[in-house]
Each structure stands twice: as C-alpha cells, then as structure tokens.
C-alpha cells in the first residue's frame, strides 16, 4: 500500500522559512511526479509546485523565487523549501504523487498546517 507522510509544518513569522518533507513508501517513487497543493480557509485549492522524475520543476507564480521543490529518490522523499514566507502563504499543504500519465494525483499525504503570522 502506498503512503505519503508529511512533516515540517508549523508557525513562523513573516519573512521566515520552513521546509516540508514528504516521505513515500513503495518502490515506484522514482518514476512519479511529486508535488504540493495548498488550501487556505475559504479559498480554492492551489497547486504550489511539482517536480518530475527527471527533476523538471513547476511553480505557482505566487511562490516563484521563494519556494524550491526537490527530491531524493534514494530516500523516497520530496521537499518543499519555503523562504520569505508571507501571511498569504498560510494554508494546509498537501503532498501528492502522480503517475506521469495521470491527469490528477494518485496519492495524497495527510496535510500539514503552515501558519505565517507575527
């Protein structure tokens, strides 16, 4: 059974940094697209960033230049480094994994809360 376990959320002041991790089970990790969505109260879910098996990345305009997604296939883990955090980054962040041919996510993490506040 495939599982994605997230960690690294929390409370941080504006301008601060956090790193989210998404650890996966299974032997398929290296071929999957990995990424994060986020959802704030009263707002639609937003794709934050994703990374292909080959390392190509994609970012939402709102996080470009501040967030960096990466992956370590040997550790079956993806990371989202978030710098220069803003209050509008406050949301629940959900890690996902997707087969390259899939239209939508195949697997989801449990979600982790990120709160940016002074």
C-alpha positions, -999 to 999 in steps of 0.1 A, spaced: 0 0 0 13 34 -10 16 60 17 28 96 18 37 110 52 43 147 55 62 167 81 77 201 87 47 224 90 43 249 118 41 285 129 66 310 115 69 348 114 67 367 81 100 365 63 109 332 79 115 298 64 101 263 67 109 230 49 82 205 43 91 168 37 70 141 20 82 106 27 68 78 5 65 41 7 67 17 -22 92 10 -49 76 33 -75 88 67 -61 114 75 -87 90 75 -116 62 96 -101 57 133 -103 57 147 -68 43 180 -56 23 201 -32 -11 217 -32 -23 241 -6 -57 252 6 -65 282 28 -98 286 45 -124 299 21 -101 296 -9 -97 271 -37 -70 245 -36 -39 258 -54 -10 239 -70 21 252 -53 49 233 -71 57 199 -86 88 180 -98 91 152 -124 112 121 -121 138 139 -142 139 169 -119 119 194 -140 100 218 -118 70 239 -120 58 267 -96 28 288 -90 35 324 -98 28 334 -62 58 313 -49 83 317 -77 117 329 -63 107 320 -27 99 282 -28 121 254 -40 109 219 -46 134 190 -47 135 152 -43 159 125 -32 148 93 -49 172 71 -28 154 83 3 119 83 -14 114 118 -1 104 151 -17 110 185 -1 95 220 -3 118 247 10 98 278 17 116 311 22 105 347 27 71 334 39 42 357 38 9 357 57 -9 347 25 11 315 24 -9 303 54 -27 271 44 -28 234 48 -2 219 25 -9 186 9 18 164 -7 8 143 -37 22 117 -61 11 112 -96 19 87 -123 33 106 -154 3 97 -175 -23 106 -148 -44 137 -151 -47 141 -114 -30 129 -82 -30 92 -75 -19 95 -38 -21 122 -11 -4 130 21 -23 138 53 -17 175 50 4 198 73 -6 232 86 17 262 77 8 294 96 27 326 89 19 352 115 36 377 138 
